[in-house]
Amino acid sequence: MGFGAGAAGSAWQTRDARTAPWRKIRVEHQGRRGESTRTRVVFENPKLAIQAVEVVRAPDATPEVGHVALREGEELTIHYDDEARPSAIQGPDGAAAELTYKGGKVHVSFVAPSKEPLGDKALAVPAELRGALKLSALPASSTFESLGSLAISEAWAQDKAAEAEDATVTVERRVAFDLDLRLGGSDPGPVEAEIEASCAPFTCLPTRPSAPAPGKTSLFIAVAGTKKQSELGAPDGSAALAPYHDIAVIERGEAKRALPDVAAVIAAIGVTAIACRSEKVELSVCSADLGKSAAVAGGAVRAVLAHEPATKGAMVDERARELYFQEQARAAFDKPLKIELCAARDGYARACAAWTLHPFAAEETPSARGTLELKKGIGGTLAGSFFITQSDGADCKFSPSPKTAGSMKLAFDNEKNTATATLKSSERGTRANLSCSLGVANMSFSQAYTITATQTFTKAELEGSGKLPIRMTGSMSGTGSYSFSNCRTSGGGSVNCPAGKSDSYAYPVELVGEIDLATQTGTGRIVVQNAPLSTSGSWRIPAEKAP
């Protein structure tokens, strides 16, 4: 009996030692049950292979997408299967690992950046990781009980007091739409039509970029607006913050419920790393540190599941203030808003319709319904590509959008003598080892935006065969976010990372250049005005060929 107790004690000490490096955790969370939520777990130890894990969950608490910041600065994206378990890990270079589960085993298939299959590996899920992958497939309430309970903007790596001088307050609401997309003339069969949304002066982005046409589809439009904190009324004492403090505490409870999904991400990366090591595969989705032993990822899983998000203190107080100002901004935005949706596909003129809604009302906005009929295009559409770069500012003012790129569509309407350019981009990335007077850190960023610009011509200009001068004006609307990980002093010592930030934005834009009507080719530049950092780019038709 004494020997058995000693062996059990030794095993516990070994597990505890493996868990200890992962215990210094900071949990950031936004959203309550019944809302879309974002939970970010930051490991404040620069030596660890995984520096942060973020999981976005739908209103029904099922995970939608995950993101992992690695020590070297790369970011992995996690996708899920129908049972809410991690089913694919994608690297920044396009490499991927696809996971399928059967009983206590997992089958890992590797895909190169060129999309070429690189083989696969079936293995039994190690005991240290099996529980995390099972928990992620349980309903949110069961999981909790089983445990025992969008800016192209300026990234300020500076102290919170200075940042709070006039912080930007962002409010986002989702509006449900039921659309019937129809095609005029003979039915060529279902083809995906691009969905666009606009709602100046706010930012509107569809939650899905396309939908079958013809066909009926349901989607959400994310409507976001920003205000400077100085434009809103400050809280009149602690009593004004009390109800928001209660909400912040509720959010921390929801953060606890999200931790099994974070643990499942770590377990999936651990299983993949073991498969990589076994098959001698070297890809961006393979973590060498986690591939040495399941005990490494197991230590991280135990630390995450055992963590109790703080329900009092500075983090909760700061969140209460955020919620207070968000409610003030929401009330200021609560006015009738025109939301326009358009559908576009090659060979057809853009079809648009508008609704006047109250997306920022205190109560949830009822679903909107409508029909968009696409008719054979009168002028035609040219396809191209673009890129936009943003420069860093002075010391510690890093761009959360150093370079983004995407597709461009230029649609002509010879009946109205107009042209409409639509440019879209949705990108994520990591800037590793950014250094300034405050230290060194990795910055992960994401951007999703749409540029819409128009120009009116004479009939003679459009019917000519020479060069058509382009000077389109419009707006760039989108959402962006950034966060820091692996923060350290210039000497390599660990320090706490500053909080991340999410924003929506809308900037005036100009597209300048020319189109050769005879060859249907063209180039030009993009000028983004009023952005806090220097932002510009270029466009070309046809699209630039991938290297």
N, C-alpha and C positions, 0 to 999 in steps of 0.2 A: 504493500500500500504506500509506504514511504517512497519507494522507487517510482511508482506511478504518479504520485503527486509531484515529485521532483521533475519528472519528464514533462508533465503537463505545464508546470511552472516555467520550465525552460522554453517550451514551445510558445507559451504566451509572451515571454520576454523577447523571443525572436520576432514574432509578429509585431510586437509593440515597437521594436527597433526599426522594422521596415516601414511602419506607419509614421513614425516620428518626423521624418523630413517633410512629410506632406501636411502636417497639422496646422501650419501657419496659413490660415485661409481667410480670404475676404470675400463675402458674398454680396453681390449687387443684384437687386431685383426690382422689376417694375411690373405692376399689374396684379389684379385680384382674380379669384375664381370667377369664371364666366366671361373673362376678357382674354385677349391675347397677352401673353406674358413673356418677358425676357429675363433669364437668370444667368448671371455670369459669376463663375467661381474662379478666383485668382489665387494661385499658389505663390506666396511671397517668399520664394527661395530661388535665387537665380541659377542654382546648380541643377534643378530638376528638368527632366526632358520635356514635360508639359508645364507650361506657365499659366495657362488659363483655358477654361472651357465655358462656352456660352451655348445655351439651349433656348430656342424660341418655341413656345407651346401655343397651340390653338385655344380658342375659348373653351373647348371641351377637355382641355388639359392633356391632349395628345401632342407629343413632340413633332414639330414640323421640319426643323432644320437645326443643325448644330455646327459650331465653329470651334476649332482648337488652335491655340497659339503655342507654337513650339519654342524651345529655348533658342534655336538658331534664327528665329524670326519668321519661319514659314507658317502658313495657316492652312489647316485641313478643314474641309467641309464634310459634314456628316448628313446622310440621307437615311430615311426610315422606311421599313416595310409596313404592311397592313396591320401587323401586330405591335407596332410602335417600338420595334427593336432596330438598332443601327444596321442598315443593309448595304451601305456603300460609303467608302471613305475616299474622298477625292483630294488630290494634291494640287498645289498652285500651278504645276506644269501640265496638268491634265491626266497624270497617272492616277490609277484608281485600284481599289481593292473592293470586290463585291462579296458580300457575306450572305449565306443562306443557312438556316438552322433546321436541324432535325434531331429531336430528342436531346441528348447531351452533347451532340456534335455540331461543329460549324464547318462549312465548306467555304474556303477563301479562294476567289479567282482574281488573278492579277492582270491588270491592263496597263500597257505602256503609254507614255504621253502621245505616241502616234496612234493610239487606239488598237494596237496589235495585242492579241492575247499572249500572255507570258507564262501560262501554266496555272495550276491550282494546287491546293493542299486541303485535305480533310483531316481534321484533328478533333480529339475530345476536348471540350472546353475545360480548362483547368478548374479545380475546385475553388480556387481563390476568386475566380471571375464568374463562375456559373450563376451565383445568386444575383449578381448585378444585372446580368442579361435576362434572367427570369423576371426580376422585379420590374424591369422597364416595360414588360409586356402586360403587366397587371393594370386594372383600372386605377385611376388616381387615388380613390378612397381606400382601396385594398392595399395599395403600395404604402400609403401613409400609415395605415393600421399595422401592417406587418413590420414596420420599423419601430413601432412603439409610440406612435403618436397619431441725315439724309438729308452732311452738308458740304457741299463745297464751301467750306468756311475756314476759319483760322483755328489751328490747334494750339492752344496755349499750354505749354508745359511749365506752369508756374504755380505759386501757392494759392490755396483756395480763397484766401481773403481778397487777393487782388482780382481773382476771377469773378468773385461775387459782387464786385462793384456795380456792374450792370449786366448781369447774366441774361442770356437769351432763354425765354420760356417757350417751349414747343408743346403744342396740343395736337393730338391726332385722333380722328374718329373714322370708323368704317361705315360705309353706306352700302347696303346690299342692292344689287340690280339683277333683274330677270330680263334678259334680252332675247328677242327673236330675230335672228339674222337671216335675211332673205336675199336671193339673187334674182335680178330681173333677167328676162329672156330664158333661153334653154338652160336646163340644169346641167352643169359640167361635172357634177359630183362634189362631195364635200371637200373643201380646201380650207386651211387655216387662214382666218382673217385677223390682221393685227388690230388690237384694241387700243385706242388712245383716249385720254381724258384731260380735261382742262377746267379750271375754276378760278381764274384770276380774281383777286390778288393772292389766292391761296394756292397750295400745291396739291394736285390730284394725281394719284398713280393707281392704275388697276393692279389688283393682286395677281392677275394672270395676264401675260402679254398678248395672247391670241385665243381665238375660239373658232369652232367649226362653223363654216358658212357654206350652204344653209344649215340652220339648226338652232335649237334653243339652248341657252347657257345661263348659268348663274355665276356671279362674281361679286367681289367687293371692290369698292373704290376707297382708297385711303386718302382722306382729306386732312391736310396738315397746315397749321398756321403758326407763326412765331410773333412774339412781342418782346420788347426789352422790359426787363423787370422794373426799370425806373418808370415805365408808363403805367404800371399797375399800382393799386393801393397796397401799402405795406400792412402787415397784420397788426392789429391793435392789441398787443399784449398776448400772453400765453393762452388766454381763453379763446382767441380767434383761431389758434392753431390746434386746439384740443381735438376737434373732430378729425382733422387730417393726421394728427398723431395716432389716433385710433386706426385709421386706414393704413398708415405705415406699418403698424404692428401686425395687422391682418396680412399685409403683403409679405412680411417676414415669415408668417406661417405658411403662405403659399410658396415661398422660396424653399422651405423645408420639404414640401411635397415635390418640388422639382429636382431635388438632389439625387433621387434614384436615376433620373434620366441623365444627369451629369455623370454619375457612376457608370452607367451603361456605356456611355461614350468612351470613357477611359478603358473599360473592359474590352470593348470592341477594338480599340487601338492596340491594347495589349495582346489580344488573340492574333490580330493581324501581324504584329511585330514578331511573334513566335513563329507564325507560318513563314514569314519572310526569312527568318534566320534558318529555319529548317530547309527551305528550298533555295537558299543562297540568292535570294532576290534583293536587289538594291533599288528601291524606288523612294520617291518623296513621301509615300504613305507608310514607310517602314521606319520605326523608331528603334535604333540599335540598342539604346538603354533598356527599353521595355521588352526587347526580344530575348534578353539574357535569361530571364526567369519570370514566370507568372507572378512570383512574389513581389516584384517591383510594382506592377500595375495593381496587384492585390492590396499593397500598402496604401496606394492612392485611393482605391475604392473604399477601404475601411475608414480612411480619414474623412472622406466626403460624407459617407453615410452616418458617421458618428457626429458630424459637426452640427451644432445648434446655432442657427443664425441669431445674432443678437436682437433682442426685442426692446432694448433701451440703449441710450447712449447717443453719441454724436451722429452716427449714421442714420438712426431712426429720426432724430431731430431734423437733420438736413433733408431727409426724404419728406417729412411733414411740411417743411417750408416749400419744397418743390411742388407738392400736391396743392398747397394753398394757392401758389401763384398760377399753377395750371388751371385751377378752377376760376380764378379771376380772369385769366385770358380767355377761357372757354365762354364765360358769360359775356365778355366784350365781343367775341366772335359770333355770338348767337343772333344772327340776322339771316334773312332769306339769301340763299346763295345759288347762283346759276351754275350748274354742273353740266358740261357738254361732253358727250361720248361720241366718238367716231370709230367707224370700222373701215379698214382699207385692205385691198388685196390686188395683186397684179391683174391688169386688164379691166379693172372696174374703178369708177370714180368713188372718192371717199363719200361715205354716207354718215351724216351727223344728226344728232338730236339733242335737245337740251331739256333739263328739268330744273325747277326752282324748289330747293329743299332746305331743311334746317339741320345740317349735319352736326352742328354744335349745340343742339338743344339739350336740356338737362336729361330728357328721356331719349331712349334709342329711336333713331329715325326709321320709320316704316320702309319696307322694301319698295324700290321704284321699278316700274315695268315699262317696256316700250319695244318698238320694232324699228330696225334699221334695214332698209332695202338698198343693196348695192346694185347699181346699174352699170352697164358697159361704159367704160371710160370714154370721154370725148377727146381728151388731150393725150393721155398716156402717162406712164410713170417711169422715171429713170432711177436706177439703184446705184448707190455709192457707199462710201465709208468715210469715217472722220476720226480724228483724235483731238483731245484737248489736254494741255499741260498746265500745271499750276506751280508757281515758284514758291520756295520757302521765303519767309520774312526774316526779320532780325533775329537775334539770339533767342532760341527756344520757341520760335513760332514756326512750327513745321506744318507743311501742307498735308491734309488728309486726303488729297486727291492729286498725287504727283503726275499721273498720266492715266487717262481713261480713253476708251475707244468704243466704237459701235457702228451700227448700220445707219444709212441715210436713204431716205426716199424723197424724190422730188416729183410731185404730181402736178401736171398741167391741166387746166380747164380752159379749152379754147372758146367755150361758150361765154364764160365770164372774163376771159383774158387774164387769168390769175395763175400763179404757181404757189404751191405750198410745200415747204420742206419740213420733214419730220426726221429728227435724229434721236436715237435712243442708245443709252448705255447703262449697263448694270455690272459693276465690277467690285471685287474685293481684293485686298492685298495686304502685305506687311512690309513695313520699312524697318529693317533690322539695324540695331546698333546706332541709333540716332544719338548724336552727342552735342551737348551744349553746356553752358555754365552750371546747369543744375545736375548734370550727370549723364548717364547713358541709359537708353531704354529701347525696346522694340515697340513700334506703333502699328496696330492693325486698323485697317479702314475699310469702309464699304460706301459705295455711291450708287444711286439709281436715279436717273434723271431723263427727262424728255425735253428736247428743244423743238419748238414749233415756230416757223417764221414764214411770212407771206410777202408777195410782191405783185403789183398790178402792172400789166403791160398794155401796149396798143395792139390791135389786131395785126397790124403790119409787122410788128416786131416778132410775134409768134409765128407768122406765116413765112418769115424770111428764111434764108439758108446760111446766114453769116454767124457772127459772134453775138450772143445775147448777153448784155451786161447784167450781172446779178448784184443787187443790193437789197437783201431781204431784212426785214425787221421782225422781231418777235420776242419770245421769252424762253428762259431755261428754268424749268421747275423740277425739283427733286428732293430727295432726302439723303442724308449722309450721317455717318457715325464714325467715331474712332475710339480706341482704347489703348492703354499702355500695359506692357508686361515686361518681365525680366528687368526691372528697374534697379540700377546700381550706381554707386559713386564712380568717379573716374578711376579710383583705385580698385574697383571690383567688389566692394562691399554691398550687401543687400540693403535696399531702402524701399519704403512703401511707394507704390505707384500712384500718381494722381488719378482722380476719377475720369472716366471716359465721358463722351458727350454725343448726343443725337440731336440733329437739327433738320428742319425743312428749310427750303430757300427758293427764291424766285428772283432772277436777275434779267435785265434787258440784254438782248443778244442781236448782233448783226452778222449776216453771212454776206461776204463780198467776193466777187470773182466774175467768171464768165463761162458760158456754155456755148460750145460749137454745135449749132443746130444740125449741121450736115452730118457730123460724126457722132453726135449725141455724147460728147465727152466734155469734161469741164473740171476746173480746179478753183480753189479760192481759200479764203481764210475766215476764221470765226473769231469774233471779238465779243468777249463777255464783259459787261460793264457792271460796276458797283460791287464786285466781289472783293472781300477783304484782302486777298492776295492776288498778285498779277496772274490772270487767267486768259489763255488764248489757244487757238488751234487752227487746224486746216481741214478741208474737205476735198473729196475728189469723186468724179464719176467717169468710168465705172469704179467699183470698189477695188481697193488695193489688194493685190494677190497676197495670200498668206505665204510666209517664207517657207 
